[in-house]
C-alpha cells in the first residue's frame, strides 16, 4: 500500500521549503489547523495521520511493526521518500517529537530541522539516574488499565488534564472528542507504545538542528523534561513559552507560530 494512502497524506502550501507536521497521541492532522495558515505561502506543508488515527487505513496496522516508535518513524520516512522530499523541517507534537528524532537519526540527510512541541523521551521517573519524567510507573500502569477498561471514561478524565486551560472548556471538549474517535484497540496499543517508551539513549544521536517548545505549565511533559531534552541535544534551542497545557498549537497557536517562524 502506498504511504500517501495509508497515512491519509495531504499536501498544501506554495513554498519551496518543506514543513511536515506530525500529531500527538489520540489526535490527527486536523489539530494543526491554527498553525498551518501562517506557513502556507513559504512552505510546502505535509500533513498525515498515523495508522490508527484520523482517516488512516486501519487495515495497515501490524502489531509487530508498530510495537515501538521506530515503526511510526519508518512511516514518516516512507512518506518523505514517496513524495520525493528533501530538507524536511519536521514538526512533532508530544510523542511525535521522538518519532521525528528516530527518523532523523536513521536518515539525517532528509531533514533540515526538527521542532519538538512538548517532547518527552521517557514519561516515567527513574531514580537510578535521577531522571524526572513526571510519572511513577504505577501511575502510568493505572492509566493504561483504565484506558483498557473504559475508553470513553479515560478520554473524559484525561482530556482536561492534558489540555489544561480550564477557562476554555471547548479545547478540552475537542481533545476528548478526538480521543473518542480513535478506535479503542488502536488507542490502547499506541498508549502503551507512547507512555512506556524510553528514548533517552537516542537523543545524543540526533545531529539535526532542533527547536524545543515547552509550556511553562504542562503536567504531561514538565519543564524539567524540556530542559533535559535540550541538555541531550547539543546546539538545540529551548523556548519556554508562558502557556498552559500540553497542546499549545491549539491553546496558544500564536506563540507556537512566532517561535517557529523565528527558528525557521
Secondary structure, DSSP 8 states (H G I E B T S, - for coil): --HHHHTT-EEE---SEEEEEE--TT--GGGGHHHHGGGTTTEEEEE---TTSTT--GGG--TTGGGSHHHHHHHHHHHHHHTT--SEEEEEETHHHHHHHHHHHH-GGGEEEEEEES--SBSB-BTTTTB--SB-HHHHHHHHHHHHH-HHHHHHHHHHHHH--TT-HHHHHHHHHHHHHS-HHHHHHHHHHHHT-B-HHHHTT--SEEEEEEEEE-SSS-HHHHHHHHHHSTT-EEEEEEEESS-HHHH-HHHHHHHHHHH-
